[in-house]
């Protein structure tokens, strides 16, 4: 059996403790997930939100990797010997700010997730 499948099967069996709107103070301190609605369908919603969040994190990491893989060599002057182009430090700073803004705006898409009865 490969290590990868063993790790995956162990993760699948990891217990997650849930509490549903009853013993609120105790649940907030001791459980991994606290559901505000008194319905078990909220468990499905919580799993969906966690999958969408994980997907968003992976997309942001991929985008940041591509951005840095292209941006750092250009900022270091890789284009200078070929084309005589140097990147102004102010432009590089603005590009880094735009990268951060892109990641934050991409993460804000999670606010539009429709869950529960309202979806």
N, C-alpha and C positions, 0 to 999 in steps of 0.2 A: 504494500500500500504506500502510495506516495505521501510525502510530508504535507503537501498542499491539501490533499483530500482529508487528511487527519485533522489539520488545523480548521478546515471548513466545517467538518462534522462537529468538532468541539465548540466552535462558535455557535452553531445551530442549537446546541444543547445548553447554552449559557442561560441561566434563569434571569428573567427580567421581572422585577416586582412592580405591580400596578396597584393603584388605589383609586377608587371611584368616589369622589365627593362626600364620603361619609365621615371618617375620622380624619378630618382635614389636617390638623396640626401634627398628629403622629405620622400621617402619610407623607407630608412634605419633608419631614426629617429622615424617613427611613426608606422610601421607595425610589426607584429609578425614574418612574413616570407617574405623574399625578394627573388624573383625568377630571376635569371640572364638570363634565356632563355625567349624569347618572346612567349612562348607556354603554353597553359593551361595544357598540358600533364605533365608539370613539377610539377603541384599540386599533381598528382598521385604519382610521384616520391618522393616528399617531405613527403607524408603520409607514403609511403613504408619505407623510411629511418627512419622516427620517430618510426614506429612500430619495425623495426629491432634494433634500438638503445634501446628502452624500453625492448625488449626481451634480449638483451645483458646485460643490467644493472641487470635484474632479475637473469640471469644465474650467473653473477659475484657475486651478493649478496648471492645466494644459495651456491656457491662454497666457498666463504669466511666464511659463517656460518658453513658449514661442517668442513672446515679446522680448524677453531677456536674451534669448539665443540670437535674435536679430539686432537688438538695440545695443548691447554691450560691445560687440565688435565694431559697430559703426561709431559709437562714442569713443572707442579706443583708437580710432583712426585707420581702420582697415581700408577705407575708400580713398585715403590720401595718396598712396602710391599709384593707384590706378587712374583716379579722376581728379586728384587735387582738392578733394572735398574734406573739410574739417567740420565737425559738429560744434556749434556754439554751445557753451555750458548752459546758457539760459534756455536754449531749445531742448537740451537733454533733460534739464530739470522740469520743464513743462511737459515733456513726454512721459517722465516718471509720474508726474501728478495725474496725467490723463490715464495712465495705466491703473493707478489706484482708484480713480473715479470710475473707470470701466468695471473693475472688480466689484466695487460697492454697488453700482447700479445693477449689475448682473445679479448680485445676491438679493437685491430688493425685489426681484421678480418673485421670490418666494412669498411675498405678502399677498400676491394675487391667487394663491392656491385656494380653490374652492373645496371645502370639505363638509361632511355631515349632510343634514337634511336640506340645507340651503343650496347645495350644488346642483 
